[in-house]
Amino acid sequence: MIRCHLSRMMGERKMKIVDVARETGLHRNTITLLYNETATRIDLETIDGLCKLFSCKVGDLFEYCPS
């Protein structure tokens, strides 16, 4: 299972989904799916935008958890 830490990162910075969408240019639906950890696939462009916004590495945003 892949865990997405977007909700935690947003909470630490007191950001809303609309804030992330505005800053990255990503669709709100894409951010919502990642925030709720219900996304089944993600584009590299999306990962790139989020990593730039949060100044983080991919490993900070996503984590592999064996089930």
One Martini backbone bead per residue (centre of mass of N, CA, C, O) as a GRO file, in nm:
protein
   67
    1MET     BB    1   0.098   0.036   0.021
    2ILE     BB    2   0.028   0.376  -0.047
    3ARG     BB    3   0.117   0.665   0.118
    4CYS     BB    4  -0.022   0.992   0.172
    5HIS     BB    5   0.106   1.316   0.311
    6LEU     BB    6  -0.067   1.567   0.230
    7SER     BB    7  -0.248   1.630   0.475
    8ARG     BB    8  -0.016   1.683   0.672
    9MET     BB    9   0.130   1.906   0.511
   10MET     BB   10  -0.110   2.097   0.501
   11GLY     BB   11  -0.156   2.122   0.809
   12GLU     BB   12   0.125   2.244   0.880
   13ARG     BB   13   0.043   2.499   0.666
   14LYS     BB   14  -0.258   2.573   0.655
   15MET     BB   15  -0.392   2.426   0.403
   16LYS     BB   16  -0.592   2.414   0.128
   17ILE     BB   17  -0.699   2.284  -0.157
   18VAL     BB   18  -0.721   2.560  -0.303
   19ASP     BB   19  -0.428   2.646  -0.248
   20VAL     BB   20  -0.287   2.417  -0.401
   21ALA     BB   21  -0.422   2.465  -0.673
   22ARG     BB   22  -0.320   2.756  -0.714
   23GLU     BB   23  -0.004   2.698  -0.682
   24THR     BB   24   0.004   2.441  -0.906
   25GLY     BB   25  -0.251   2.393  -1.119
   26LEU     BB   26  -0.425   2.186  -1.006
   27HIS     BB   27  -0.678   1.990  -0.958
   28ARG     BB   28  -0.897   1.947  -0.707
   29ASN     BB   29  -0.954   1.645  -0.749
   30THR     BB   30  -0.664   1.546  -0.728
   31ILE     BB   31  -0.612   1.650  -0.439
   32THR     BB   32  -0.846   1.504  -0.300
   33LEU     BB   33  -0.755   1.214  -0.360
   34LEU     BB   34  -0.486   1.243  -0.206
   35TYR     BB   35  -0.592   1.343   0.067
   36ASN     BB   36  -0.789   1.069   0.090
   37GLU     BB   37  -0.646   0.818  -0.037
   38THR     BB   38  -0.806   0.742  -0.346
   39ALA     BB   39  -0.595   0.716  -0.542
   40THR     BB   40  -0.477   0.511  -0.830
   41ARG     BB   41  -0.332   0.757  -0.980
   42ILE     BB   42  -0.026   0.939  -1.094
   43ASP     BB   43   0.136   1.202  -1.209
   44LEU     BB   44   0.445   1.339  -1.242
   45GLU     BB   45   0.347   1.632  -1.254
   46THR     BB   46   0.210   1.625  -0.975
   47ILE     BB   47   0.453   1.552  -0.804
   48ASP     BB   48   0.624   1.793  -0.889
   49GLY     BB   49   0.434   2.018  -0.784
   50LEU     BB   50   0.431   1.927  -0.484
   51CYS     BB   51   0.738   1.931  -0.431
   52LYS     BB   52   0.773   2.231  -0.490
   53LEU     BB   53   0.573   2.347  -0.284
   54PHE     BB   54   0.707   2.168  -0.025
   55SER     BB   55   1.006   2.110  -0.047
   56CYS     BB   56   1.033   1.796  -0.146
   57LYS     BB   57   1.036   1.464  -0.154
   58VAL     BB   58   0.885   1.186  -0.256
   59GLY     BB   59   0.932   1.036   0.026
   60ASP     BB   60   0.765   1.257   0.186
   61LEU     BB   61   0.484   1.207   0.031
   62PHE     BB   62   0.560   0.899   0.006
   63GLU     BB   63   0.468   0.558   0.129
   64TYR     BB   64   0.565   0.233   0.190
   65CYS     BB   65   0.321  -0.020   0.300
   66PRO     BB   66   0.296  -0.314   0.407
   67SER     BB   67   0.012  -0.551   0.426
   0.00000   0.00000   0.00000
